[in-house]
Amino acid sequence: MVLTATASRSRAAAFVALTKPRIIELLLVSTVPTMVLAERGLPSVWLMVATVVGGTLAAGGANAFNMYVDRDIDAKMERTKGRPLVTGEVTPGEAMVFALAIEGLAFVWLWVFVNLLSAVLAVAACLFYVFIYTLWLKRTSTQNIVIGGAAGAVPVLIGWSSVTNAVGWPAVVLFAVIFFWTPPHFWALAIRYEDDYAAAGVPMMPVVAGHRSTVRQILVYSVVVWVVTLLLIPVADMGWIYIGVAVVIGAAFTGGAAQLVRERDAKTLEAKAIRYFGFSITHLTVLFAGIAVDQLVGWGT
């Protein structure tokens, strides 16, 4: 009985791993603060819970589809060879059924407990991520993560629509923030794991264009991200708390990218790139926390 229980827990953990929980956490960091901005205060607890649960299911389904499609690539990469479809803990058929089930549940959940627009946005993000990014761009284009990153920016639209049942200009600006943030975030990781992507035949920017071109583009995108975060100030009438956070965290994000450009030693660049990748997560988290605090405290401009 003990062995059976242990095996069941292991199987459950394998299915959870298909959803890429750490990526989902990052996506949801943006959802609740966007809801706070749309509400100009704290939305109902139930609405926040319902939106987060639906968003988690939708993102988890998309990630499970991604793992199903990418199982051949994952088997060739050191970073991903421990994933459930590679190790055999979950079969491809099981993964497909699981992905379809939770994606369908996400749509129904959001439609019933939030609204139809949010449900449609969530499924559209999944379809874009699977068909445009995973099946097409990831294997064929150095711009894969640039265009494919749009799927990861949809949670802010869902957060906004869950409150307003519409998509407003502040939500569009926040979508742009995450859209332009995704390439420098992911390219920094790709510098560290360049050999993995080369072995798998994935044309990530560092593999095809080299480190120098990649870090220059990271710097350009970091500047664009900074500018777009500041654009939210007039568009959403943000207060002094957000202004301070956006200026300071944007300067740090851009400064980190500038350090990558100045670095000439390949090994040191890899170490700095992975630190920049980690800081990019901090950047996004602090920025959206600044949005929430700005609205809840209510200090005006």
C-alpha positions as YAML, in Angstrom:
chain: A
units: angstrom
residues:
- id: 1
  name: MET
  ca: [0.00, 0.00, 0.00]
- id: 2
  name: VAL
  ca: [2.88, 2.35, 0.83]
- id: 3
  name: LEU
  ca: [4.48, 1.68, -2.52]
- id: 4
  name: THR
  ca: [1.18, 2.27, -4.30]
- id: 5
  name: ALA
  ca: [0.67, 5.59, -2.52]
- id: 6
  name: THR
  ca: [4.22, 6.63, -3.32]
- id: 7
  name: ALA
  ca: [3.75, 5.69, -6.97]
- id: 8
  name: SER
  ca: [0.49, 7.65, -7.08]
- id: 9
  name: ARG
  ca: [2.18, 10.73, -5.66]
- id: 10
  name: SER
  ca: [4.96, 10.35, -8.22]
- id: 11
  name: ARG
  ca: [2.46, 10.10, -11.06]
- id: 12
  name: ALA
  ca: [0.57, 13.13, -9.78]
- id: 13
  name: ALA
  ca: [3.82, 15.08, -9.56]
- id: 14
  name: ALA
  ca: [4.64, 14.09, -13.15]
- id: 15
  name: PHE
  ca: [1.33, 15.45, -14.42]
- id: 16
  name: VAL
  ca: [1.81, 18.66, -12.43]
- id: 17
  name: ALA
  ca: [5.28, 18.97, -13.99]
- id: 18
  name: LEU
  ca: [3.66, 18.90, -17.45]
- id: 19
  name: THR
  ca: [2.04, 22.24, -16.65]
- id: 20
  name: LYS
  ca: [5.41, 23.95, -15.91]
- id: 21
  name: PRO
  ca: [4.32, 25.42, -12.56]
- id: 22
  name: ARG
  ca: [7.22, 27.86, -12.32]
- id: 23
  name: ILE
  ca: [6.27, 29.46, -15.63]
- id: 24
  name: ILE
  ca: [2.64, 29.66, -14.53]
- id: 25
  name: GLU
  ca: [3.71, 31.48, -11.35]
- id: 26
  name: LEU
  ca: [5.44, 34.07, -13.50]
- id: 27
  name: LEU
  ca: [2.41, 34.54, -15.73]
- id: 28
  name: LEU
  ca: [0.07, 34.97, -12.78]
- id: 29
  name: VAL
  ca: [2.32, 37.62, -11.21]
- id: 30
  name: SER
  ca: [0.88, 39.99, -13.79]
- id: 31
  name: THR
  ca: [-2.78, 38.98, -13.54]
- id: 32
  name: VAL
  ca: [-3.90, 40.13, -10.08]
- id: 33
  name: PRO
  ca: [-2.14, 43.55, -10.19]
- id: 34
  name: THR
  ca: [-3.81, 44.16, -13.56]
- id: 35
  name: MET
  ca: [-7.15, 43.35, -11.96]
- id: 36
  name: VAL
  ca: [-6.40, 45.83, -9.18]
- id: 37
  name: LEU
  ca: [-5.60, 48.49, -11.78]
- id: 38
  name: ALA
  ca: [-8.80, 47.76, -13.72]
- id: 39
  name: GLU
  ca: [-10.85, 47.96, -10.51]
- id: 40
  name: ARG
  ca: [-8.92, 51.00, -9.20]
- id: 41
  name: GLY
  ca: [-8.91, 49.10, -5.94]
- id: 42
  name: LEU
  ca: [-9.25, 45.55, -4.70]
- id: 43
  name: PRO
  ca: [-11.62, 43.34, -6.74]
- id: 44
  name: SER
  ca: [-13.75, 40.77, -4.96]
- id: 45
  name: VAL
  ca: [-11.78, 37.87, -3.53]
- id: 46
  name: TRP
  ca: [-13.93, 35.40, -5.42]
- id: 47
  name: LEU
  ca: [-13.28, 37.10, -8.76]
- id: 48
  name: MET
  ca: [-9.53, 37.08, -8.12]
- id: 49
  name: VAL
  ca: [-9.59, 33.40, -7.13]
- id: 50
  name: ALA
  ca: [-11.77, 32.42, -10.09]
- id: 51
  name: THR
  ca: [-9.55, 34.31, -12.54]
- id: 52
  name: VAL
  ca: [-6.33, 32.89, -11.11]
- id: 53
  name: VAL
  ca: [-7.69, 29.32, -11.11]
- id: 54
  name: GLY
  ca: [-8.91, 29.66, -14.70]
- id: 55
  name: GLY
  ca: [-5.66, 31.25, -15.80]
- id: 56
  name: THR
  ca: [-3.64, 28.53, -14.11]
- id: 57
  name: LEU
  ca: [-5.61, 25.80, -15.87]
- id: 58
  name: ALA
  ca: [-5.34, 27.53, -19.24]
- id: 59
  name: ALA
  ca: [-1.59, 28.11, -18.95]
- id: 60
  name: GLY
  ca: [-1.08, 24.59, -17.64]
- id: 61
  name: GLY
  ca: [-2.91, 23.12, -20.60]
- id: 62
  name: ALA
  ca: [-0.85, 25.17, -23.04]
- id: 63
  name: ASN
  ca: [2.38, 24.07, -21.36]
- id: 64
  name: ALA
  ca: [1.32, 20.42, -21.42]
- id: 65
  name: PHE
  ca: [0.63, 20.70, -25.16]
- id: 66
  name: ASN
  ca: [4.07, 22.29, -25.52]
- id: 67
  name: MET
  ca: [5.74, 19.38, -23.73]
- id: 68
  name: TYR
  ca: [3.84, 16.91, -25.91]
- id: 69
  name: VAL
  ca: [5.06, 18.56, -29.10]
- id: 70
  name: ASP
  ca: [8.60, 19.22, -27.86]
- id: 71
  name: ARG
  ca: [9.33, 15.81, -26.36]
- id: 72
  name: ASP
  ca: [11.86, 15.08, -29.13]
- id: 73
  name: ILE
  ca: [13.70, 18.34, -28.48]
- id: 74
  name: ASP
  ca: [13.53, 17.92, -24.71]
- id: 75
  name: ALA
  ca: [15.26, 14.53, -24.97]
- id: 76
  name: LYS
  ca: [18.30, 16.20, -26.57]
- id: 77
  name: MET
  ca: [18.71, 19.01, -24.04]
- id: 78
  name: GLU
  ca: [20.42, 18.62, -20.66]
- id: 79
  name: ARG
  ca: [18.09, 21.23, -19.14]
- id: 80
  name: THR
  ca: [14.92, 19.36, -20.13]
- id: 81
  name: LYS
  ca: [15.84, 15.68, -20.31]
- id: 82
  name: GLY
  ca: [14.23, 15.05, -16.93]
- id: 83
  name: ARG
  ca: [10.75, 16.09, -18.07]
- id: 84
  name: PRO
  ca: [7.99, 13.46, -17.66]
- id: 85
  name: LEU
  ca: [7.51, 12.68, -21.35]
- id: 86
  name: VAL
  ca: [11.24, 12.12, -21.80]
- id: 87
  name: THR
  ca: [11.61, 9.88, -18.73]
- id: 88
  name: GLY
  ca: [8.48, 7.92, -19.59]
- id: 89
  name: GLU
  ca: [6.62, 8.80, -16.39]
- id: 90
  name: VAL
  ca: [3.79, 10.02, -18.62]
- id: 91
  name: THR
  ca: [2.99, 8.64, -22.07]
- id: 92
  name: PRO
  ca: [2.33, 10.98, -25.03]
- id: 93
  name: GLY
  ca: [-1.29, 9.85, -25.17]
- id: 94
  name: GLU
  ca: [-1.81, 10.57, -21.49]
- id: 95
  name: ALA
  ca: [-0.21, 13.99, -21.87]
- id: 96
  name: MET
  ca: [-2.48, 14.89, -24.78]
- id: 97
  name: VAL
  ca: [-5.64, 13.83, -22.94]
- id: 98
  name: PHE
  ca: [-4.50, 15.71, -19.84]
- id: 99
  name: ALA
  ca: [-3.77, 18.88, -21.83]
- id: 100
  name: LEU
  ca: [-7.12, 18.76, -23.63]
- id: 101
  name: ALA
  ca: [-8.98, 18.13, -20.37]
- id: 102
  name: ILE
  ca: [-7.54, 21.02, -18.37]
- id: 103
  name: GLU
  ca: [-7.68, 23.42, -21.30]
- id: 104
  name: GLY
  ca: [-11.34, 22.58, -21.81]
- id: 105
  name: LEU
  ca: [-11.96, 22.92, -18.09]
- id: 106
  name: ALA
  ca: [-10.23, 26.32, -18.14]
- id: 107
  name: PHE
  ca: [-12.56, 27.59, -20.85]
- id: 108
  name: VAL
  ca: [-15.69, 26.39, -19.08]
- id: 109
  name: TRP
  ca: [-14.48, 27.65, -15.70]
- id: 110
  name: LEU
  ca: [-13.68, 31.14, -16.96]
- id: 111
  name: TRP
  ca: [-16.91, 31.36, -18.96]
- id: 112
  name: VAL
  ca: [-19.06, 30.31, -15.99]
- id: 113
  name: PHE
  ca: [-17.28, 32.08, -13.14]
- id: 114
  name: VAL
  ca: [-15.64, 35.08, -14.87]
- id: 115
  name: ASN
  ca: [-16.91, 35.96, -18.35]
- id: 116
  name: LEU
  ca: [-16.85, 34.71, -21.94]
- id: 117
  name: LEU
  ca: [-14.27, 37.24, -23.13]
- id: 118
  name: SER
  ca: [-11.75, 36.05, -20.55]
- id: 119
  name: ALA
  ca: [-12.40, 32.43, -21.53]
- id: 120
  name: VAL
  ca: [-11.90, 33.19, -25.23]
- id: 121
  name: LEU
  ca: [-8.68, 35.13, -24.54]
- id: 122
  name: ALA
  ca: [-7.28, 32.22, -22.50]
- id: 123
  name: VAL
  ca: [-7.96, 29.64, -25.20]
- id: 124
  name: ALA
  ca: [-6.68, 31.98, -27.92]
- id: 125
  name: ALA
  ca: [-3.42, 32.33, -26.00]
- id: 126
  name: CYS
  ca: [-3.13, 28.54, -25.82]
- id: 127
  name: LEU
  ca: [-3.76, 28.12, -29.55]
- id: 128
  name: PHE
  ca: [-1.21, 30.82, -30.38]
- id: 129
  name: TYR
  ca: [1.39, 29.27, -28.07]
- id: 130
  name: VAL
  ca: [0.91, 25.76, -29.46]
- id: 131
  name: PHE
  ca: [0.41, 26.40, -33.18]
- id: 132
  name: ILE
  ca: [2.32, 29.63, -33.85]
- id: 133
  name: TYR
  ca: [5.18, 29.33, -31.37]
- id: 134
  name: THR
  ca: [5.68, 25.64, -30.58]
- id: 135
  name: LEU
  ca: [4.80, 23.99, -33.88]
- id: 136
  name: TRP
  ca: [6.06, 26.70, -36.24]
- id: 137
  name: LEU
  ca: [8.35, 29.47, -35.01]
- id: 138
  name: LYS
  ca: [10.37, 27.64, -32.34]
- id: 139
  name: ARG
  ca: [11.88, 25.26, -34.87]
- id: 140
  name: THR
  ca: [12.24, 27.63, -37.81]
- id: 141
  name: SER
  ca: [12.97, 31.23, -36.81]
- id: 142
  name: THR
  ca: [15.35, 33.27, -34.66]
- id: 143
  name: GLN
  ca: [12.32, 35.48, -33.98]
- id: 144
  name: ASN
  ca: [10.54, 32.55, -32.32]
- id: 145
  name: ILE
  ca: [10.45, 33.98, -28.82]
- id: 146
  name: VAL
  ca: [9.82, 37.54, -30.06]
- id: 147
  name: ILE
  ca: [6.53, 36.67, -31.75]
- id: 148
  name: GLY
  ca: [5.71, 33.66, -29.58]
- id: 149
  name: GLY
  ca: [6.04, 35.80, -26.46]
- id: 150
  name: ALA
  ca: [2.64, 37.30, -27.24]
- id: 151
  name: ALA
  ca: [1.02, 34.23, -25.68]
- id: 152
  name: GLY
  ca: [2.71, 34.95, -22.36]
- id: 153
  name: ALA
  ca: [1.40, 38.51, -22.40]
- id: 154
  name: VAL
  ca: [-2.27, 37.52, -22.63]
- id: 155
  name: PRO
  ca: [-2.77, 37.05, -18.84]
- id: 156
  name: VAL
  ca: [-2.86, 40.83, -18.40]
- id: 157
  name: LEU
  ca: [-5.67, 41.03, -20.95]
- id: 158
  name: ILE
  ca: [-7.50, 38.29, -19.06]
- id: 159
  name: GLY
  ca: [-6.96, 40.11, -15.77]
- id: 160
  name: TRP
  ca: [-8.35, 43.34, -17.20]
- id: 161
  name: SER
  ca: [-11.29, 41.70, -18.96]
- id: 162
  name: SER
  ca: [-12.22, 39.73, -15.86]
- id: 163
  name: VAL
  ca: [-13.02, 43.03, -14.14]
- id: 164
  name: THR
  ca: [-14.32, 45.14, -17.03]
- id: 165
  name: ASN
  ca: [-15.52, 42.55, -19.58]
- id: 166
  name: ALA
  ca: [-13.53, 44.54, -22.14]
- id: 167
  name: VAL
  ca: [-9.92, 45.24, -23.12]
- id: 168
  name: GLY
  ca: [-8.81, 48.80, -22.35]
- id: 169
  name: TRP
  ca: [-5.72, 50.78, -23.34]
- id: 170
  name: PRO
  ca: [-3.92, 50.23, -20.00]
- id: 171
  name: ALA
  ca: [-4.23, 46.49, -20.61]
- id: 172
  name: VAL
  ca: [-2.79, 46.93, -24.10]
- id: 173
  name: VAL
  ca: [0.20, 48.81, -22.66]
- id: 174
  name: LEU
  ca: [0.78, 46.08, -20.07]
- id: 175
  name: PHE
  ca: [0.52, 43.49, -22.84]
- id: 176
  name: ALA
  ca: [3.28, 45.40, -24.65]
- id: 177
  name: VAL
  ca: [5.41, 45.48, -21.49]
- id: 178
  name: ILE
  ca: [5.43, 41.68, -21.25]
- id: 179
  name: PHE
  ca: [5.67, 41.23, -25.02]
- id: 180
  name: PHE
  ca: [8.89, 43.27, -25.19]
- id: 181
  name: TRP
  ca: [10.18, 41.92, -21.87]
- id: 182
  name: THR
  ca: [10.05, 38.29, -23.02]
- id: 183
  name: PRO
  ca: [12.91, 38.35, -25.59]
- id: 184
  name: PRO
  ca: [15.61, 39.76, -23.27]
- id: 185
  name: HIS
  ca: [14.38, 37.49, -20.47]
- id: 186
  name: PHE
  ca: [14.55, 34.37, -22.64]
- id: 187
  name: TRP
  ca: [17.64, 35.26, -24.68]
- id: 188
  name: ALA
  ca: [19.62, 35.66, -21.46]
- id: 189
  name: LEU
  ca: [18.68, 32.07, -20.57]
- id: 190
  name: ALA
  ca: [19.47, 30.94, -24.12]
- id: 191
  name: ILE
  ca: [23.02, 32.34, -23.84]
- id: 192
  name: ARG
  ca: [23.62, 30.10, -20.85]
- id: 193
  name: TYR
  ca: [22.11, 27.05, -22.58]
- id: 194
  name: GLU
  ca: [23.30, 27.77, -26.10]
- id: 195
  name: ASP
  ca: [24.86, 24.31, -26.49]
- id: 196
  name: ASP
  ca: [21.55, 22.67, -25.54]
- id: 197
  name: TYR
  ca: [19.62, 24.58, -28.18]
- id: 198
  name: ALA
  ca: [22.31, 23.90, -30.79]
- id: 199
  name: ALA
  ca: [22.20, 20.16, -30.03]
- id: 200
  name: ALA
  ca: [18.42, 20.16, -30.41]
- id: 201
  name: GLY
  ca: [18.51, 22.19, -33.63]
- id: 202
  name: VAL
  ca: [16.48, 25.05, -32.18]
- id: 203
  name: PRO
  ca: [17.44, 28.38, -33.86]
- id: 204
  name: MET
  ca: [17.54, 30.52, -30.72]
- id: 205
  name: MET
  ca: [19.20, 33.89, -31.23]
- id: 206
  name: PRO
  ca: [22.55, 33.06, -29.52]
- id: 207
  name: VAL
  ca: [22.91, 29.91, -31.62]
- id: 208
  name: VAL
  ca: [22.28, 31.61, -34.96]
- id: 209
  name: ALA
  ca: [23.44, 35.20, -34.47]
- id: 210
  name: GLY
  ca: [26.09, 34.78, -31.77]
- id: 211
  name: HIS
  ca: [26.51, 36.38, -28.37]
- id: 212
  name: ARG
  ca: [27.44, 39.89, -29.48]
- id: 213
  name: SER
  ca: [24.36, 40.36, -31.62]
- id: 214
  name: THR
  ca: [22.15, 38.79, -28.95]
- id: 215
  name: VAL
  ca: [23.31, 41.03, -26.10]
- id: 216
  name: ARG
  ca: [22.93, 44.13, -28.26]
- id: 217
  name: GLN
  ca: [19.34, 43.13, -28.96]
- id: 218
  name: ILE
  ca: [18.78, 42.41, -25.27]
- id: 219
  name: LEU
  ca: [19.85, 46.00, -24.58]
- id: 220
  name: VAL
  ca: [17.54, 47.42, -27.26]
- id: 221
  name: TYR
  ca: [14.57, 45.46, -25.95]
- id: 222
  name: SER
  ca: [15.31, 46.43, -22.35]
- id: 223
  name: VAL
  ca: [15.18, 50.10, -23.33]
- id: 224
  name: VAL
  ca: [11.88, 49.53, -25.13]
- id: 225
  name: VAL
  ca: [10.49, 47.78, -22.05]
- id: 226
  name: TRP
  ca: [11.52, 50.74, -19.89]
- id: 227
  name: VAL
  ca: [9.85, 53.21, -22.25]
- id: 228
  name: VAL
  ca: [6.63, 51.20, -22.41]
- id: 229
  name: THR
  ca: [6.45, 50.91, -18.61]
- id: 230
  name: LEU
  ca: [6.66, 54.71, -18.45]
- id: 231
  name: LEU
  ca: [3.94, 54.99, -21.11]
- id: 232
  name: LEU
  ca: [1.55, 53.42, -18.61]
- id: 233
  name: ILE
  ca: [1.83, 56.55, -16.43]
- id: 234
  name: PRO
  ca: [-0.25, 58.85, -18.66]
- id: 235
  name: VAL
  ca: [-2.38, 56.08, -20.16]
- id: 236
  name: ALA
  ca: [-3.55, 54.75, -16.76]
- id: 237
  name: ASP
  ca: [-3.02, 57.91, -14.69]
- id: 238
  name: MET
  ca: [-0.57, 56.17, -12.40]
- id: 239
  name: GLY
  ca: [0.58, 57.65, -9.10]
- id: 240
  name: TRP
  ca: [3.97, 58.45, -7.62]
- id: 241
  name: ILE
  ca: [4.58, 54.97, -6.24]
- id: 242
  name: TYR
  ca: [4.38, 53.37, -9.66]
- id: 243
  name: ILE
  ca: [6.41, 56.18, -11.24]
- id: 244
  name: GLY
  ca: [9.23, 55.63, -8.76]
- id: 245
  name: VAL
  ca: [9.16, 51.87, -9.16]
- id: 246
  name: ALA
  ca: [9.07, 52.01, -12.97]
- id: 247
  name: VAL
  ca: [11.95, 54.47, -13.18]
- id: 248
  name: VAL
  ca: [14.22, 52.64, -10.73]
- id: 249
  name: ILE
  ca: [13.54, 49.04, -11.76]
- id: 250
  name: GLY
  ca: [13.66, 50.00, -15.44]
- id: 251
  name: ALA
  ca: [17.04, 51.64, -14.96]
- id: 252
  name: ALA
  ca: [18.35, 48.51, -13.23]
- id: 253
  name: PHE
  ca: [16.97, 46.25, -15.99]
- id: 254
  name: THR
  ca: [18.57, 48.36, -18.71]
- id: 255
  name: GLY
  ca: [21.81, 48.73, -16.76]
- id: 256
  name: GLY
  ca: [22.06, 44.95, -16.45]
- id: 257
  name: ALA
  ca: [21.67, 44.62, -20.21]
- id: 258
  name: ALA
  ca: [24.40, 47.23, -20.75]
- id: 259
  name: GLN
  ca: [26.74, 45.14, -18.60]
- id: 260
  name: LEU
  ca: [26.14, 42.17, -20.89]
- id: 261
  name: VAL
  ca: [27.07, 44.28, -23.92]
- id: 262
  name: ARG
  ca: [30.33, 45.38, -22.28]
- id: 263
  name: GLU
  ca: [31.37, 41.85, -21.29]
- id: 264
  name: ARG
  ca: [33.87, 40.21, -23.67]
- id: 265
  name: ASP
  ca: [34.75, 36.98, -21.89]
- id: 266
  name: ALA
  ca: [32.42, 34.16, -22.97]
- id: 267
  name: LYS
  ca: [32.33, 32.29, -19.66]
- id: 268
  name: THR
  ca: [31.80, 35.46, -17.63]
- id: 269
  name: LEU
  ca: [29.07, 36.49, -20.06]
- id: 270
  name: GLU
  ca: [27.25, 33.19, -19.48]
- id: 271
  name: ALA
  ca: [27.35, 33.75, -15.72]
- id: 272
  name: LYS
  ca: [26.14, 37.33, -16.05]
- id: 273
  name: ALA
  ca: [23.43, 36.31, -18.51]
- id: 274
  name: ILE
  ca: [21.92, 33.77, -16.11]
- id: 275
  name: ARG
  ca: [21.97, 36.40, -13.36]
- id: 276
  name: TYR
  ca: [20.24, 38.82, -15.71]
- id: 277
  name: PHE
  ca: [17.66, 36.14, -16.47]
- id: 278
  name: GLY
  ca: [16.99, 35.82, -12.74]
- id: 279
  name: PHE
  ca: [16.81, 39.57, -12.30]
- id: 280
  name: SER
  ca: [14.36, 39.88, -15.19]
- id: 281
  name: ILE
  ca: [11.88, 37.87, -13.11]
- id: 282
  name: THR
  ca: [12.47, 40.21, -10.18]
- id: 283
  name: HIS
  ca: [11.99, 43.17, -12.52]
- id: 284
  name: LEU
  ca: [8.57, 41.98, -13.68]
- id: 285
  name: THR
  ca: [7.46, 41.02, -10.18]
- id: 286
  name: VAL
  ca: [8.46, 44.36, -8.65]
- id: 287
  name: LEU
  ca: [6.93, 46.33, -11.52]
- id: 288
  name: PHE
  ca: [3.53, 44.67, -11.18]
- id: 289
  name: ALA
  ca: [3.68, 44.81, -7.40]
- id: 290
  name: GLY
  ca: [4.25, 48.55, -7.86]
- id: 291
  name: ILE
  ca: [1.06, 48.75, -9.93]
- id: 292
  name: ALA
  ca: [-0.98, 47.07, -7.20]
- id: 293
  name: VAL
  ca: [0.49, 49.09, -4.34]
- id: 294
  name: ASP
  ca: [0.08, 52.33, -6.28]
- id: 295
  name: GLN
  ca: [-3.63, 51.66, -6.75]
- id: 296
  name: LEU
  ca: [-4.29, 50.34, -3.26]
- id: 297
  name: VAL
  ca: [-2.45, 53.14, -1.46]
- id: 298
  name: GLY
  ca: [-3.98, 55.70, -3.79]
- id: 299
  name: TRP
  ca: [-1.28, 58.36, -3.87]
- id: 300
  name: GLY
  ca: [-2.04, 60.47, -6.92]
- id: 301
  name: THR
  ca: [0.31, 62.05, -9.42]
...
